[in-house]
Amino acid sequence: MKKAVCILVFVLSFVCLSGFAQNKPRINHIAIYVVDLKSSTQFYQQVVGLDTIPEPFHDGRHTWFSLGTPGHLHIISGAATKTSHDKNSHLCFSVPSINDFIANLKKHNVEYENWAGEKNTVTKRVDGVKQIYFRDPDGYWIEINDDK
């Protein structure tokens, strides 16, 4: 009985301290509009390394990816053309090893650069985090870093 009460107190404390319980927004999903769903799906699976999850529409226009506990990435086909995107607007993912991730980019012939735009170069932030940038098939910028 004592153990059950302790577990209940722990769970309630966690729920009460979470932003969701305090009626604060939490991320649900990010959606990007793409020209070619098949190539974008392959890119986010093979190059970025995201896992697909079931999507409810089953209309051939959507692929959903898990972003872990916080939410999903939805790619939706139907964009008429690829457009230019500013590097300041980007998706960011953290990985355990920048070098391993760069090896995967090279395997898939994906060019990367540092923040300043120098090809095949890694940025080292003042806090020691390493980061690189590259574009997906529709020109959306992606940052990969090794932030813990």
PyMOL CGO cylinders between C-alpha atoms (Angstrom):
from pymol import cmd
from pymol.cgo import CYLINDER

trace = [
    CYLINDER, 0.00, 0.00, 0.00, 2.81, 2.38, 0.94, 0.3, 1, 1, 1, 1, 1, 1,
    CYLINDER, 2.81, 2.38, 0.94, 4.57, 1.60, -2.36, 0.3, 1, 1, 1, 1, 1, 1,
    CYLINDER, 4.57, 1.60, -2.36, 1.38, 2.31, -4.35, 0.3, 1, 1, 1, 1, 1, 1,
    CYLINDER, 1.38, 2.31, -4.35, 0.93, 5.66, -2.60, 0.3, 1, 1, 1, 1, 1, 1,
    CYLINDER, 0.93, 5.66, -2.60, 4.56, 6.61, -3.35, 0.3, 1, 1, 1, 1, 1, 1,
    CYLINDER, 4.56, 6.61, -3.35, 4.10, 5.71, -7.03, 0.3, 1, 1, 1, 1, 1, 1,
    CYLINDER, 4.10, 5.71, -7.03, 0.84, 7.69, -7.19, 0.3, 1, 1, 1, 1, 1, 1,
    CYLINDER, 0.84, 7.69, -7.19, 2.50, 10.73, -5.58, 0.3, 1, 1, 1, 1, 1, 1,
    CYLINDER, 2.50, 10.73, -5.58, 5.40, 10.49, -8.06, 0.3, 1, 1, 1, 1, 1, 1,
    CYLINDER, 5.40, 10.49, -8.06, 3.08, 10.25, -11.09, 0.3, 1, 1, 1, 1, 1, 1,
    CYLINDER, 3.08, 10.25, -11.09, 0.88, 13.10, -9.90, 0.3, 1, 1, 1, 1, 1, 1,
    CYLINDER, 0.88, 13.10, -9.90, 3.94, 15.26, -9.20, 0.3, 1, 1, 1, 1, 1, 1,
    CYLINDER, 3.94, 15.26, -9.20, 5.26, 14.61, -12.69, 0.3, 1, 1, 1, 1, 1, 1,
    CYLINDER, 5.26, 14.61, -12.69, 1.92, 15.43, -14.31, 0.3, 1, 1, 1, 1, 1, 1,
    CYLINDER, 1.92, 15.43, -14.31, 1.48, 18.59, -12.24, 0.3, 1, 1, 1, 1, 1, 1,
    CYLINDER, 1.48, 18.59, -12.24, 4.99, 19.80, -13.04, 0.3, 1, 1, 1, 1, 1, 1,
    CYLINDER, 4.99, 19.80, -13.04, 4.69, 19.15, -16.76, 0.3, 1, 1, 1, 1, 1, 1,
    CYLINDER, 4.69, 19.15, -16.76, 3.85, 22.04, -19.05, 0.3, 1, 1, 1, 1, 1, 1,
    CYLINDER, 3.85, 22.04, -19.05, 0.84, 20.19, -20.42, 0.3, 1, 1, 1, 1, 1, 1,
    CYLINDER, 0.84, 20.19, -20.42, -0.72, 19.92, -16.96, 0.3, 1, 1, 1, 1, 1, 1,
    CYLINDER, -0.72, 19.92, -16.96, -0.19, 23.65, -16.48, 0.3, 1, 1, 1, 1, 1, 1,
    CYLINDER, -0.19, 23.65, -16.48, -2.09, 24.33, -19.72, 0.3, 1, 1, 1, 1, 1, 1,
    CYLINDER, -2.09, 24.33, -19.72, 1.09, 25.37, -21.50, 0.3, 1, 1, 1, 1, 1, 1,
    CYLINDER, 1.09, 25.37, -21.50, 1.55, 24.49, -25.15, 0.3, 1, 1, 1, 1, 1, 1,
    CYLINDER, 1.55, 24.49, -25.15, 3.74, 21.59, -26.13, 0.3, 1, 1, 1, 1, 1, 1,
    CYLINDER, 3.74, 21.59, -26.13, 4.88, 20.71, -29.61, 0.3, 1, 1, 1, 1, 1, 1,
    CYLINDER, 4.88, 20.71, -29.61, 2.61, 18.30, -31.44, 0.3, 1, 1, 1, 1, 1, 1,
    CYLINDER, 2.61, 18.30, -31.44, 3.99, 18.32, -34.97, 0.3, 1, 1, 1, 1, 1, 1,
    CYLINDER, 3.99, 18.32, -34.97, 5.88, 20.24, -37.60, 0.3, 1, 1, 1, 1, 1, 1,
    CYLINDER, 5.88, 20.24, -37.60, 4.58, 20.07, -41.17, 0.3, 1, 1, 1, 1, 1, 1,
    CYLINDER, 4.58, 20.07, -41.17, 6.49, 20.79, -44.36, 0.3, 1, 1, 1, 1, 1, 1,
    CYLINDER, 6.49, 20.79, -44.36, 5.06, 20.98, -47.86, 0.3, 1, 1, 1, 1, 1, 1,
    CYLINDER, 5.06, 20.98, -47.86, 7.04, 19.05, -50.48, 0.3, 1, 1, 1, 1, 1, 1,
    CYLINDER, 7.04, 19.05, -50.48, 7.05, 18.51, -54.24, 0.3, 1, 1, 1, 1, 1, 1,
    CYLINDER, 7.05, 18.51, -54.24, 7.92, 14.79, -54.32, 0.3, 1, 1, 1, 1, 1, 1,
    CYLINDER, 7.92, 14.79, -54.32, 6.66, 12.75, -51.36, 0.3, 1, 1, 1, 1, 1, 1,
    CYLINDER, 6.66, 12.75, -51.36, 8.61, 9.62, -52.30, 0.3, 1, 1, 1, 1, 1, 1,
    CYLINDER, 8.61, 9.62, -52.30, 12.01, 11.32, -52.49, 0.3, 1, 1, 1, 1, 1, 1,
    CYLINDER, 12.01, 11.32, -52.49, 11.35, 13.37, -49.34, 0.3, 1, 1, 1, 1, 1, 1,
    CYLINDER, 11.35, 13.37, -49.34, 10.23, 10.27, -47.44, 0.3, 1, 1, 1, 1, 1, 1,
    CYLINDER, 10.23, 10.27, -47.44, 13.37, 8.38, -48.50, 0.3, 1, 1, 1, 1, 1, 1,
    CYLINDER, 13.37, 8.38, -48.50, 15.53, 11.36, -47.56, 0.3, 1, 1, 1, 1, 1, 1,
    CYLINDER, 15.53, 11.36, -47.56, 14.11, 11.71, -44.06, 0.3, 1, 1, 1, 1, 1, 1,
    CYLINDER, 14.11, 11.71, -44.06, 14.33, 7.93, -43.53, 0.3, 1, 1, 1, 1, 1, 1,
    CYLINDER, 14.33, 7.93, -43.53, 17.75, 7.21, -45.01, 0.3, 1, 1, 1, 1, 1, 1,
    CYLINDER, 17.75, 7.21, -45.01, 19.68, 10.45, -44.63, 0.3, 1, 1, 1, 1, 1, 1,
    CYLINDER, 19.68, 10.45, -44.63, 18.21, 12.00, -41.48, 0.3, 1, 1, 1, 1, 1, 1,
    CYLINDER, 18.21, 12.00, -41.48, 17.39, 8.61, -39.92, 0.3, 1, 1, 1, 1, 1, 1,
    CYLINDER, 17.39, 8.61, -39.92, 13.80, 9.22, -38.79, 0.3, 1, 1, 1, 1, 1, 1,
    CYLINDER, 13.80, 9.22, -38.79, 11.28, 6.41, -38.33, 0.3, 1, 1, 1, 1, 1, 1,
    CYLINDER, 11.28, 6.41, -38.33, 7.88, 6.58, -39.99, 0.3, 1, 1, 1, 1, 1, 1,
    CYLINDER, 7.88, 6.58, -39.99, 4.74, 6.23, -37.93, 0.3, 1, 1, 1, 1, 1, 1,
    CYLINDER, 4.74, 6.23, -37.93, 1.16, 5.49, -39.03, 0.3, 1, 1, 1, 1, 1, 1,
    CYLINDER, 1.16, 5.49, -39.03, -0.73, 8.42, -40.51, 0.3, 1, 1, 1, 1, 1, 1,
    CYLINDER, -0.73, 8.42, -40.51, -4.53, 8.49, -40.57, 0.3, 1, 1, 1, 1, 1, 1,
    CYLINDER, -4.53, 8.49, -40.57, -5.20, 9.77, -44.07, 0.3, 1, 1, 1, 1, 1, 1,
    CYLINDER, -5.20, 9.77, -44.07, -3.90, 6.89, -46.24, 0.3, 1, 1, 1, 1, 1, 1,
    CYLINDER, -3.90, 6.89, -46.24, -4.22, 9.17, -49.27, 0.3, 1, 1, 1, 1, 1, 1,
    CYLINDER, -4.22, 9.17, -49.27, -0.68, 8.90, -50.63, 0.3, 1, 1, 1, 1, 1, 1,
    CYLINDER, -0.68, 8.90, -50.63, -0.01, 12.56, -49.82, 0.3, 1, 1, 1, 1, 1, 1,
    CYLINDER, -0.01, 12.56, -49.82, 1.37, 12.27, -46.29, 0.3, 1, 1, 1, 1, 1, 1,
    CYLINDER, 1.37, 12.27, -46.29, 4.27, 10.66, -44.47, 0.3, 1, 1, 1, 1, 1, 1,
    CYLINDER, 4.27, 10.66, -44.47, 4.56, 11.04, -40.73, 0.3, 1, 1, 1, 1, 1, 1,
    CYLINDER, 4.56, 11.04, -40.73, 7.79, 10.60, -38.76, 0.3, 1, 1, 1, 1, 1, 1,
    CYLINDER, 7.79, 10.60, -38.76, 8.36, 10.25, -35.04, 0.3, 1, 1, 1, 1, 1, 1,
    CYLINDER, 8.36, 10.25, -35.04, 10.39, 12.98, -33.38, 0.3, 1, 1, 1, 1, 1, 1,
    CYLINDER, 10.39, 12.98, -33.38, 10.37, 11.11, -30.08, 0.3, 1, 1, 1, 1, 1, 1,
    CYLINDER, 10.37, 11.11, -30.08, 8.16, 12.11, -27.19, 0.3, 1, 1, 1, 1, 1, 1,
    CYLINDER, 8.16, 12.11, -27.19, 7.64, 15.75, -28.19, 0.3, 1, 1, 1, 1, 1, 1,
    CYLINDER, 7.64, 15.75, -28.19, 5.90, 15.17, -31.49, 0.3, 1, 1, 1, 1, 1, 1,
    CYLINDER, 5.90, 15.17, -31.49, 5.99, 14.37, -35.18, 0.3, 1, 1, 1, 1, 1, 1,
    CYLINDER, 5.99, 14.37, -35.18, 7.26, 15.63, -38.49, 0.3, 1, 1, 1, 1, 1, 1,
    CYLINDER, 7.26, 15.63, -38.49, 4.61, 15.55, -41.23, 0.3, 1, 1, 1, 1, 1, 1,
    CYLINDER, 4.61, 15.55, -41.23, 5.64, 15.84, -44.85, 0.3, 1, 1, 1, 1, 1, 1,
    CYLINDER, 5.64, 15.84, -44.85, 2.79, 16.62, -47.20, 0.3, 1, 1, 1, 1, 1, 1,
    CYLINDER, 2.79, 16.62, -47.20, 2.96, 16.44, -50.97, 0.3, 1, 1, 1, 1, 1, 1,
    CYLINDER, 2.96, 16.44, -50.97, 1.41, 19.01, -53.23, 0.3, 1, 1, 1, 1, 1, 1,
    CYLINDER, 1.41, 19.01, -53.23, 3.90, 21.88, -53.36, 0.3, 1, 1, 1, 1, 1, 1,
    CYLINDER, 3.90, 21.88, -53.36, 4.05, 23.19, -56.92, 0.3, 1, 1, 1, 1, 1, 1,
    CYLINDER, 4.05, 23.19, -56.92, 7.77, 24.03, -56.93, 0.3, 1, 1, 1, 1, 1, 1,
    CYLINDER, 7.77, 24.03, -56.93, 10.80, 23.97, -54.74, 0.3, 1, 1, 1, 1, 1, 1,
    CYLINDER, 10.80, 23.97, -54.74, 11.40, 27.33, -53.12, 0.3, 1, 1, 1, 1, 1, 1,
    CYLINDER, 11.40, 27.33, -53.12, 14.35, 29.04, -51.52, 0.3, 1, 1, 1, 1, 1, 1,
    CYLINDER, 14.35, 29.04, -51.52, 14.49, 28.87, -47.74, 0.3, 1, 1, 1, 1, 1, 1,
    CYLINDER, 14.49, 28.87, -47.74, 16.62, 30.96, -45.40, 0.3, 1, 1, 1, 1, 1, 1,
    CYLINDER, 16.62, 30.96, -45.40, 19.05, 29.03, -43.20, 0.3, 1, 1, 1, 1, 1, 1,
    CYLINDER, 19.05, 29.03, -43.20, 17.68, 30.85, -40.14, 0.3, 1, 1, 1, 1, 1, 1,
    CYLINDER, 17.68, 30.85, -40.14, 14.48, 28.81, -40.59, 0.3, 1, 1, 1, 1, 1, 1,
    CYLINDER, 14.48, 28.81, -40.59, 15.57, 25.23, -40.08, 0.3, 1, 1, 1, 1, 1, 1,
    CYLINDER, 15.57, 25.23, -40.08, 14.78, 21.94, -38.41, 0.3, 1, 1, 1, 1, 1, 1,
    CYLINDER, 14.78, 21.94, -38.41, 17.37, 20.80, -35.88, 0.3, 1, 1, 1, 1, 1, 1,
    CYLINDER, 17.37, 20.80, -35.88, 18.17, 17.30, -34.68, 0.3, 1, 1, 1, 1, 1, 1,
    CYLINDER, 18.17, 17.30, -34.68, 20.81, 16.21, -32.16, 0.3, 1, 1, 1, 1, 1, 1,
    CYLINDER, 20.81, 16.21, -32.16, 22.89, 13.09, -32.73, 0.3, 1, 1, 1, 1, 1, 1,
    CYLINDER, 22.89, 13.09, -32.73, 25.46, 11.32, -30.57, 0.3, 1, 1, 1, 1, 1, 1,
    CYLINDER, 25.46, 11.32, -30.57, 28.22, 11.69, -33.19, 0.3, 1, 1, 1, 1, 1, 1,
    CYLINDER, 28.22, 11.69, -33.19, 28.59, 14.40, -35.83, 0.3, 1, 1, 1, 1, 1, 1,
    CYLINDER, 28.59, 14.40, -35.83, 31.32, 12.33, -37.54, 0.3, 1, 1, 1, 1, 1, 1,
    CYLINDER, 31.32, 12.33, -37.54, 29.07, 9.28, -37.91, 0.3, 1, 1, 1, 1, 1, 1,
    CYLINDER, 29.07, 9.28, -37.91, 26.29, 11.47, -39.26, 0.3, 1, 1, 1, 1, 1, 1,
    CYLINDER, 26.29, 11.47, -39.26, 28.66, 13.13, -41.76, 0.3, 1, 1, 1, 1, 1, 1,
    CYLINDER, 28.66, 13.13, -41.76, 29.71, 9.67, -42.96, 0.3, 1, 1, 1, 1, 1, 1,
    CYLINDER, 29.71, 9.67, -42.96, 26.04, 8.92, -43.69, 0.3, 1, 1, 1, 1, 1, 1,
    CYLINDER, 26.04, 8.92, -43.69, 25.67, 12.22, -45.57, 0.3, 1, 1, 1, 1, 1, 1,
    CYLINDER, 25.67, 12.22, -45.57, 28.69, 11.33, -47.71, 0.3, 1, 1, 1, 1, 1, 1,
    CYLINDER, 28.69, 11.33, -47.71, 27.27, 7.86, -48.36, 0.3, 1, 1, 1, 1, 1, 1,
    CYLINDER, 27.27, 7.86, -48.36, 24.14, 9.53, -49.76, 0.3, 1, 1, 1, 1, 1, 1,
    CYLINDER, 24.14, 9.53, -49.76, 26.09, 12.30, -51.59, 0.3, 1, 1, 1, 1, 1, 1,
    CYLINDER, 26.09, 12.30, -51.59, 24.50, 15.06, -49.51, 0.3, 1, 1, 1, 1, 1, 1,
    CYLINDER, 24.50, 15.06, -49.51, 26.58, 18.22, -49.22, 0.3, 1, 1, 1, 1, 1, 1,
    CYLINDER, 26.58, 18.22, -49.22, 26.85, 19.95, -45.86, 0.3, 1, 1, 1, 1, 1, 1,
    CYLINDER, 26.85, 19.95, -45.86, 28.32, 23.18, -44.57, 0.3, 1, 1, 1, 1, 1, 1,
    CYLINDER, 28.32, 23.18, -44.57, 28.92, 25.18, -41.43, 0.3, 1, 1, 1, 1, 1, 1,
    CYLINDER, 28.92, 25.18, -41.43, 26.83, 28.18, -40.37, 0.3, 1, 1, 1, 1, 1, 1,
    CYLINDER, 26.83, 28.18, -40.37, 28.99, 30.54, -42.44, 0.3, 1, 1, 1, 1, 1, 1,
    CYLINDER, 28.99, 30.54, -42.44, 28.41, 28.45, -45.57, 0.3, 1, 1, 1, 1, 1, 1,
    CYLINDER, 28.41, 28.45, -45.57, 31.85, 26.84, -45.85, 0.3, 1, 1, 1, 1, 1, 1,
    CYLINDER, 31.85, 26.84, -45.85, 31.42, 23.46, -47.55, 0.3, 1, 1, 1, 1, 1, 1,
    CYLINDER, 31.42, 23.46, -47.55, 32.33, 20.26, -45.67, 0.3, 1, 1, 1, 1, 1, 1,
    CYLINDER, 32.33, 20.26, -45.67, 33.08, 22.22, -42.49, 0.3, 1, 1, 1, 1, 1, 1,
    CYLINDER, 33.08, 22.22, -42.49, 31.71, 21.87, -38.97, 0.3, 1, 1, 1, 1, 1, 1,
    CYLINDER, 31.71, 21.87, -38.97, 30.77, 24.85, -36.79, 0.3, 1, 1, 1, 1, 1, 1,
    CYLINDER, 30.77, 24.85, -36.79, 31.90, 24.67, -33.17, 0.3, 1, 1, 1, 1, 1, 1,
    CYLINDER, 31.90, 24.67, -33.17, 29.70, 26.93, -31.06, 0.3, 1, 1, 1, 1, 1, 1,
    CYLINDER, 29.70, 26.93, -31.06, 31.10, 28.84, -28.07, 0.3, 1, 1, 1, 1, 1, 1,
    CYLINDER, 31.10, 28.84, -28.07, 29.51, 26.22, -25.78, 0.3, 1, 1, 1, 1, 1, 1,
    CYLINDER, 29.51, 26.22, -25.78, 31.41, 23.42, -27.56, 0.3, 1, 1, 1, 1, 1, 1,
    CYLINDER, 31.41, 23.42, -27.56, 28.45, 22.00, -29.50, 0.3, 1, 1, 1, 1, 1, 1,
    CYLINDER, 28.45, 22.00, -29.50, 29.36, 20.98, -33.05, 0.3, 1, 1, 1, 1, 1, 1,
    CYLINDER, 29.36, 20.98, -33.05, 26.84, 21.62, -35.82, 0.3, 1, 1, 1, 1, 1, 1,
    CYLINDER, 26.84, 21.62, -35.82, 26.40, 21.23, -39.57, 0.3, 1, 1, 1, 1, 1, 1,
    CYLINDER, 26.40, 21.23, -39.57, 23.73, 22.33, -42.03, 0.3, 1, 1, 1, 1, 1, 1,
    CYLINDER, 23.73, 22.33, -42.03, 22.35, 20.81, -45.22, 0.3, 1, 1, 1, 1, 1, 1,
    CYLINDER, 22.35, 20.81, -45.22, 19.20, 20.97, -47.33, 0.3, 1, 1, 1, 1, 1, 1,
    CYLINDER, 19.20, 20.97, -47.33, 16.48, 18.41, -47.92, 0.3, 1, 1, 1, 1, 1, 1,
    CYLINDER, 16.48, 18.41, -47.92, 15.19, 17.71, -51.47, 0.3, 1, 1, 1, 1, 1, 1,
    CYLINDER, 15.19, 17.71, -51.47, 12.87, 20.75, -51.28, 0.3, 1, 1, 1, 1, 1, 1,
    CYLINDER, 12.87, 20.75, -51.28, 15.54, 23.11, -50.00, 0.3, 1, 1, 1, 1, 1, 1,
    CYLINDER, 15.54, 23.11, -50.00, 14.49, 23.15, -46.34, 0.3, 1, 1, 1, 1, 1, 1,
    CYLINDER, 14.49, 23.15, -46.34, 17.51, 23.63, -44.11, 0.3, 1, 1, 1, 1, 1, 1,
    CYLINDER, 17.51, 23.63, -44.11, 18.36, 21.01, -41.50, 0.3, 1, 1, 1, 1, 1, 1,
    CYLINDER, 18.36, 21.01, -41.50, 20.83, 21.45, -38.65, 0.3, 1, 1, 1, 1, 1, 1,
    CYLINDER, 20.83, 21.45, -38.65, 22.48, 18.45, -37.03, 0.3, 1, 1, 1, 1, 1, 1,
    CYLINDER, 22.48, 18.45, -37.03, 24.35, 18.99, -33.78, 0.3, 1, 1, 1, 1, 1, 1,
    CYLINDER, 24.35, 18.99, -33.78, 25.84, 16.93, -30.98, 0.3, 1, 1, 1, 1, 1, 1,
    CYLINDER, 25.84, 16.93, -30.98, 24.16, 18.78, -28.12, 0.3, 1, 1, 1, 1, 1, 1,
    CYLINDER, 24.16, 18.78, -28.12, 23.60, 16.45, -25.20, 0.3, 1, 1, 1, 1, 1, 1,
]
cmd.load_cgo(trace, "trace")
